[in-house]
């Protein structure tokens, strides 16, 4: 999806990897990793001007890793080659992206409304976004999702 492909049946290739990298570089002000979730939430609070959030961690894995033999490990590595490459790319640029987001946030008080409203929160009881009924989407992603839903016959109502 980060590469713009919404059909999970299409196998990833080098072109998709490069598209995903470009989108991460140019279309996202901020991103984070689950293994650094608390730091990401703190950055979101700073960037979006949110009050301190209280939350409880759930489904946090604290046990030992599953042992995988060498042959299976190679199969997994082959199947996740592009995922691993994208993760490494994102890992290398996360500090710069976080600094950029904090810099932009410092300018938001004087920014035009369309810049401040560039992140949209979507809530629905009918759809799930990664098993949640709430998602933060860019305006482009929101427009694309809305168009796709309407093409499927789903009525979409937006509120300004």
N, C-alpha and C positions, 0 to 999 in steps of 0.2 A: 504494500500500500504506500509506503514511503516513496517508492519509485513512480507512483501514479497508476499502478496496475491494481485494479480492484478484484480481479479474478484469480483466486488462489490456486486454480488448477494450471495456470501458466507457469512453467518452470522459470526460475530466475536465471539470468545470464549476465555477462559483463556489462552490456548496455543498461540493464536495469540497475545494477550496482552503481554505475556512474550517475544515472538519473537520481538515485536515492541520495548519493553523496551531494550532488548539486542542490537538490531540494533541502537537504539538511543545512547546507552552507547558506542558502539564499532565502528560503521560505520560512525558517523557524528562527524566532528571536531567542528562544530558550528551549532546552531539552534536558533531561536528566536520566539517571540510571537507577533501577530499583535498589541496587546495592548501596546507593548513596541517597536514599529517599529523604531522610531528614534534612540533609543539606539542600536538596532540591526544593523541598517545601519552604525552607527558610528563604531561599532565593526568590521563590514565587511570592512570598509575603512581602519581601522588599520591593520587588519589581512591580507588583500589582497594588501595593499599598494596603494589603490585607492586614487585619489585626492578627495577633498571635493565635494560631489554630491549635486546638487540643484534639488529639486523635490517639487511637489505640492501634498498635500494630497487630495485624492478624495474618495468619498463614505464613509466618516467618520460619523458614527452615533453619534449624539449629543442629541437626544431626550430621552424621558422617556422610560423605559422598558415596554414591553407589559405585561399586567396583565394576569396571567394564574391561573385558579382555582386549588385547591389542587389535585383533581383527575387527571387532565391533567398534572400537574407538576410531579406527581408520575409516570405516563406513560412515560413522557419524560425522567425522571431520570432513569427508568428501561431500556429504549431503548439506553440510552447513558452511561450506566454503565462503559463499557470498555474505552470509550473516556474520561470520567471523571477521571478514574484511570490513564490513560496514561498522561493526562494533569497534574495531581498532581505529578506524577513521574518526568515529564520533568521540572515542576516548581521547584521541590526540587533540581534538579541538574544543572539548567541553570547557576548559578554563577560559579560553578566549571568548566563547559564546556567552558564558556567564558574565564576564566583565563587560561585554557589549550590552547585554540586557540590563545590567545595573546602571550603565552609563545612559542608556535610553530612558530608563525609569527616572533618572535624575532630571531629565528634560520634559517629562510628561506633564508636569504641572502647567507648563506654558504651551503644550502641544494642542493642535486642532483636535476636535472631538473624534474625527474619523481615525486618527492614530490611536487614541486611547481606547476606542471601541474595536480594535483589531483582533481581540480574542472574544469568542462567543461561547457562552455556556448553553448547552442543549440538554433539555430534560424531557424524557418521554417515558410513558408507562408501557409502550408497545415494543420498543426496540431496546436492545442492550448494546452498549459499547464496551467491549472487553469485560462482559459480565457485570457492567454497571449501567444504571439508567441515566447517568450524567456524563457529559464529555465536554472538554474544552477544545474548540475547533477554531482554526483560522477562518477568516471570512471566505477565502477561496475554498477551503475544505467544506465549510458549511454550505456554500452555494452548490458545490458539486454533489454533496450528499442530498440536499434538498431536491435537486434536479433528478437524481437517481430514484429517490423515493416517489416523487410525483410521476415518473415514468412507470413505476410499479402500481400506480393507482392510489398511493397513500396521500391523504390530505395533510398538507403541511401548513401550520399557522405560525406566523412569526410575530413577535411583539418588540417594538422599539423601546 
